[in-house]
Amino acid sequence: MPILRSAFIALSRNRMMRRFSESSSVGRRLSSRFVAGLELEDALRVAEAVNRQGMAVTLDSLGESVSTEVEAHQAAEIYHQLLDQIAARKLNANISVKLTQMGLELDRKLAGDIAEGLARHASVKGNFLRIDMEDSSLTQVTLDIVRRINALPKLRGSIGVVIQAYLYRSQSDIEQLLAEGIRVRLCKGAYKEPAEVAFPSKADVDTNYVRLSGMLLESPVYHGLATHDEAMIAAAKKFAVNHRIEASRFEFQMLYGVRRDLQRALVQEGYNVRVYIPFGREWYPYFMRRLAERPANVLFLAKNYFRN
């Protein structure tokens, strides 16, 4: 499995495969399991359907590094439209944003200013902005921007961030974020990282995930535990029961198209569930990382593709 994971992560960066996949009908058909569609309206339609099933959503306009300031502002405009549409349609939804899509690799101030503008818009709409975490080279700058925005007047609580359990530094990062009242989405991590910065073994990542989820559950801030791993979910449930933490104080988060059965079961048990719904034409890197996380998805996709 580690070999397959490395192969899919390498493919996620292959420009030739990306151009072919994003322009082919076969690629779009395969990706539709995990990607809501190519257009904003597709994502809103899926969000409404997921809301009807009793689950909240977070919307992600796919795309990563941009090459110009104009592209960064164009990417941000999609999120501004989303915030307006979420409010107009009264959806139970928020937005997730990658800072490289907002120009982080061009100009840190540019990305920070765009993120601040989105946080202000979200606050006005009574909504919330989540900043996605990317590879470890961007962890510190991402946290710096989130903490700066959260400290601004009227924006406290309007922005949150993702923390990856496979990084050694994550416990100290969470301690700092909790001290500042910043909401966290905890995930295991989907990038290939060197052993110098990340736990190389799954067992160690799982142990750290359970430890960090306990820290989040004990805090008074509302957090999200992003996992499809039933062992991690069971550990969180047990911790909550043992520490008399009500289910309303946190949520489980899962990806669109992954473990729908588990999503429904958690809702029936009375837990809050949020589904991460990505959309857009630049879906290929995201799709390949989903396969890297769980190579068994390849067999699932093949079976469903050839079923007809």
C-alpha positions as CSV (number, residue, x, y, z in Angstrom):
1,M,0.0,0.0,0.0
2,P,2.8,2.5,0.7
3,I,4.0,2.0,-2.9
4,L,0.6,2.6,-4.3
5,R,0.2,5.7,-2.1
6,S,3.5,7.1,-3.4
7,A,2.6,6.3,-7.0
8,F,-0.7,8.2,-6.8
9,I,0.9,11.2,-5.1
10,A,3.5,11.3,-7.9
11,L,0.7,11.0,-10.5
12,S,-1.1,13.9,-8.8
13,R,1.8,16.1,-9.8
14,N,2.1,14.8,-13.4
15,R,1.1,17.7,-15.7
16,M,0.6,15.5,-18.8
17,M,-1.8,13.1,-17.0
18,R,-3.6,16.1,-15.5
19,R,-4.2,17.7,-18.9
20,F,-5.5,14.5,-20.3
21,S,-7.7,13.5,-17.4
22,E,-9.3,16.9,-16.9
23,S,-10.2,17.2,-20.6
24,S,-11.4,13.6,-21.1
25,S,-14.9,12.3,-20.6
26,V,-13.5,9.1,-19.0
27,G,-11.6,11.2,-16.5
28,R,-14.6,13.3,-15.6
29,R,-16.8,10.2,-15.2
30,L,-14.3,8.5,-12.9
31,S,-13.9,11.7,-10.8
32,S,-17.6,12.2,-10.4
33,R,-17.7,9.8,-7.4
34,F,-15.6,12.3,-5.4
35,V,-16.2,15.6,-7.2
36,A,-19.6,17.2,-7.2
37,G,-19.3,18.7,-10.7
38,L,-17.5,21.2,-12.8
39,E,-19.6,24.3,-12.0
40,L,-20.6,26.3,-8.9
41,E,-24.3,25.4,-9.5
42,D,-23.4,21.7,-9.5
43,A,-21.9,22.1,-6.0
44,L,-24.9,24.0,-4.7
45,R,-27.3,21.4,-6.0
46,V,-25.3,18.6,-4.3
47,A,-25.1,20.7,-1.1
48,E,-28.9,21.0,-1.0
49,A,-29.2,17.2,-1.4
50,V,-26.7,16.5,1.4
51,N,-28.5,19.0,3.7
52,R,-31.7,17.2,3.1
53,Q,-30.1,14.1,4.5
54,G,-29.4,15.9,7.8
55,M,-25.7,16.7,7.1
56,A,-23.9,20.0,6.9
57,V,-21.4,20.7,4.1
58,T,-18.2,22.6,3.4
59,L,-17.7,23.7,-0.2
60,D,-14.3,23.7,-1.9
61,S,-13.6,25.2,-5.3
62,L,-10.8,23.0,-6.6
63,G,-7.5,24.5,-7.6
64,E,-4.1,25.0,-6.0
65,S,-1.2,27.2,-7.0
66,V,-2.0,30.1,-9.2
67,S,0.6,31.9,-11.4
68,T,-0.8,35.5,-11.4
69,E,-2.5,37.9,-9.0
70,V,-5.4,38.1,-11.4
71,E,-5.9,34.3,-11.1
72,A,-5.8,34.6,-7.3
73,H,-8.6,37.2,-7.3
74,Q,-10.6,35.1,-9.8
75,A,-10.4,32.1,-7.5
76,A,-11.5,34.2,-4.6
77,E,-14.4,35.6,-6.5
78,I,-15.9,32.1,-6.7
79,Y,-15.8,31.8,-2.9
80,H,-17.5,35.2,-2.6
81,Q,-20.2,33.9,-4.9
82,L,-20.5,30.8,-2.8
83,L,-21.0,32.8,0.4
84,D,-23.7,34.8,-1.2
85,Q,-25.5,31.7,-2.6
86,I,-25.2,29.9,0.7
87,A,-27.0,32.7,2.4
88,A,-29.6,33.2,-0.3
89,R,-30.5,29.5,-0.4
90,K,-30.2,29.1,3.4
91,L,-27.8,26.2,3.2
92,N,-26.1,24.6,6.1
93,A,-22.7,25.2,4.6
94,N,-19.4,26.9,4.9
95,I,-16.3,27.2,2.6
96,S,-12.8,25.7,2.6
97,V,-9.9,27.6,0.9
98,K,-6.3,26.7,0.0
99,L,-4.0,29.7,0.4
100,T,-1.9,28.7,-2.7
101,Q,-5.1,29.2,-4.7
102,M,-5.2,32.7,-3.2
103,G,-1.7,33.5,-4.3
104,L,0.4,32.4,-1.3
105,E,3.4,31.3,-3.4
106,L,3.3,34.6,-5.3
107,D,3.0,37.0,-2.4
108,R,2.2,36.2,1.3
109,K,0.5,39.6,1.8
110,L,-1.7,39.0,-1.3
111,A,-2.9,35.6,0.1
112,G,-3.4,37.1,3.5
113,D,-5.4,40.0,2.3
114,I,-7.7,37.8,0.1
115,A,-8.3,35.4,3.0
116,E,-9.1,38.4,5.3
117,G,-11.6,39.6,2.7
118,L,-13.3,36.2,2.6
119,A,-13.4,36.0,6.4
120,R,-15.0,39.5,6.6
121,H,-17.6,38.4,4.0
122,A,-18.2,35.2,5.8
123,S,-18.7,37.1,9.1
124,V,-21.2,39.5,7.6
125,K,-23.1,36.5,6.3
126,G,-23.0,34.7,9.6
127,N,-20.8,32.1,8.0
128,F,-17.3,30.6,8.5
129,L,-14.1,30.3,6.5
130,R,-11.9,27.2,6.9
131,I,-8.3,27.4,5.6
132,D,-7.1,24.1,4.3
133,M,-3.6,22.9,5.1
134,E,-1.2,22.0,2.3
135,D,2.2,20.4,2.5
136,S,4.5,20.9,5.5
137,S,6.5,23.7,3.8
138,L,3.5,25.9,4.1
139,T,2.3,24.9,7.6
140,Q,3.8,27.8,9.5
141,V,2.8,30.6,7.0
142,T,-0.7,29.2,6.9
143,L,-1.0,29.2,10.7
144,D,0.5,32.7,10.9
145,I,-2.2,34.1,8.5
146,V,-5.0,32.3,10.2
147,R,-3.9,33.6,13.7
148,R,-3.5,37.1,12.4
149,I,-7.0,37.2,10.9
150,N,-8.6,35.6,13.9
151,A,-7.0,38.3,16.1
152,L,-8.7,41.1,14.1
153,P,-11.7,43.0,15.6
154,K,-15.0,41.3,14.7
155,L,-13.3,38.3,13.0
156,R,-12.6,36.2,16.0
157,G,-14.2,32.8,15.5
158,S,-14.9,33.5,11.8
159,I,-11.8,31.6,10.5
160,G,-10.5,28.1,11.3
161,V,-7.7,25.9,10.0
162,V,-6.8,22.2,9.3
163,I,-4.2,20.4,11.3
164,Q,-2.6,17.1,10.1
165,A,-2.0,14.4,12.6
166,Y,0.9,12.9,10.8
167,L,3.1,16.0,11.5
168,Y,5.3,15.9,14.7
169,R,4.5,19.6,15.3
170,S,0.7,19.2,15.4
171,Q,0.3,18.9,19.2
172,S,2.1,22.1,19.9
173,D,0.2,23.8,17.0
174,I,-3.1,22.7,18.5
175,E,-2.2,23.9,21.9
176,Q,-1.5,27.4,20.5
177,L,-4.7,27.4,18.4
178,L,-6.9,26.3,21.4
179,A,-5.3,29.1,23.5
180,E,-6.6,31.5,20.8
181,G,-10.0,30.0,20.4
182,I,-9.5,28.9,16.8
183,R,-11.6,26.1,15.3
184,V,-9.7,23.1,14.0
185,R,-10.4,20.4,11.5
186,L,-8.2,17.4,12.4
187,C,-7.2,15.0,9.6
188,K,-4.5,12.5,9.2
189,G,-2.8,14.2,6.2
190,A,-2.7,13.5,2.5
191,Y,0.7,14.7,1.3
192,K,4.0,12.7,1.1
193,E,6.2,14.1,3.8
194,P,9.8,13.2,4.9
195,A,10.4,11.3,8.1
196,E,12.1,14.4,9.5
197,V,8.7,16.1,9.8
198,A,6.0,13.4,9.9
199,F,5.4,10.0,11.5
200,P,6.3,7.4,8.8
201,S,4.1,4.6,10.2
202,K,0.3,4.5,10.1
203,A,0.2,3.2,13.7
204,D,2.0,6.3,15.0
205,V,-0.3,8.6,12.9
206,D,-3.3,6.8,14.4
207,T,-2.0,7.2,17.9
208,N,-1.4,10.8,17.4
209,Y,-4.8,11.3,15.8
210,V,-6.5,9.9,18.9
211,R,-4.4,12.0,21.2
212,L,-5.1,15.2,19.3
213,S,-8.8,14.5,18.9
214,G,-9.0,14.2,22.7
215,M,-7.4,17.6,23.1
216,L,-10.0,19.1,20.7
217,L,-13.0,17.4,22.3
218,E,-12.0,18.7,25.8
219,S,-11.8,22.3,24.6
220,P,-14.9,24.6,24.7
221,V,-14.4,25.4,21.0
222,Y,-16.4,23.6,18.3
223,H,-14.1,21.4,16.2
224,G,-14.3,18.9,13.4
225,L,-12.8,15.4,13.3
226,A,-12.2,14.5,9.7
227,T,-11.8,10.7,9.2
228,H,-13.4,7.7,7.6
229,D,-11.5,5.4,9.9
230,E,-14.0,3.6,12.1
231,A,-11.4,3.0,14.8
232,M,-10.7,6.7,15.0
233,I,-14.4,7.4,15.1
234,A,-15.0,4.8,17.8
235,A,-12.1,6.3,19.9
236,A,-13.6,9.8,19.7
237,K,-17.1,8.5,20.7
238,K,-15.6,6.6,23.7
239,F,-13.6,9.7,24.8
240,A,-16.7,11.9,24.5
241,V,-18.8,9.5,26.6
242,N,-16.1,9.0,29.2
243,H,-15.6,12.7,29.6
244,R,-19.3,13.6,29.4
245,I,-18.9,15.6,26.2
246,E,-22.2,16.1,24.4
247,A,-22.4,15.2,20.7
248,S,-23.5,18.7,19.9
249,R,-20.1,20.1,20.8
250,F,-18.2,18.6,17.8
251,E,-18.7,17.2,14.4
252,F,-17.4,14.3,12.3
253,Q,-16.3,15.4,8.8
254,M,-16.1,13.1,5.7
255,L,-15.4,13.5,2.0
256,Y,-18.1,13.5,-0.6
257,G,-18.5,10.1,-2.1
258,V,-16.6,8.3,0.6
259,R,-18.3,6.0,3.2
260,R,-21.8,7.3,2.6
261,D,-23.1,4.5,4.7
262,L,-21.0,5.6,7.7
263,Q,-22.1,9.2,7.2
264,R,-25.8,8.2,7.4
265,A,-25.2,5.9,10.4
266,L,-23.5,8.7,12.4
267,V,-26.4,11.0,11.7
268,Q,-28.9,8.4,12.9
269,E,-26.8,8.0,16.1
270,G,-27.3,11.7,16.7
271,Y,-23.8,13.0,15.8
272,N,-23.2,16.1,13.7
273,V,-21.7,15.3,10.3
274,R,-20.3,17.6,7.7
275,V,-19.5,16.5,4.1
276,Y,-16.6,18.1,2.3
277,I,-17.9,18.8,-1.2
278,P,-15.3,19.7,-3.9
279,F,-16.1,21.0,-7.4
280,G,-14.5,22.6,-10.3
281,R,-12.5,21.9,-13.5
282,E,-9.1,21.5,-11.8
283,W,-10.1,18.3,-10.0
284,Y,-7.2,16.0,-11.0
285,P,-4.7,16.6,-8.0
286,Y,-7.6,16.3,-5.5
287,F,-8.8,13.1,-7.1
288,M,-5.4,11.4,-7.2
289,R,-4.8,12.3,-3.5
290,R,-8.1,10.5,-2.7
291,L,-6.8,7.4,-4.4
292,A,-3.5,7.8,-2.6
293,E,-5.3,7.9,0.8
294,R,-7.2,4.7,0.1
295,P,-6.0,2.7,-2.9
296,A,-9.0,0.3,-2.5
297,N,-11.0,3.1,-4.1
298,V,-9.4,2.2,-7.4
299,L,-11.1,-1.2,-7.4
300,F,-14.4,0.5,-6.3
301,L,-14.2,3.0,-9.2
302,A,-13.3,0.3,-11.8
303,K,-16.2,-1.9,-10.7
304,N,-18.7,0.9,-10.9
305,Y,-17.3,2.3,-14.2
306,F,-17.7,-1.0,-16.0
307,R,-21.0,-2.0,-14.3
308,N,-23.0,-0.8,-17.2
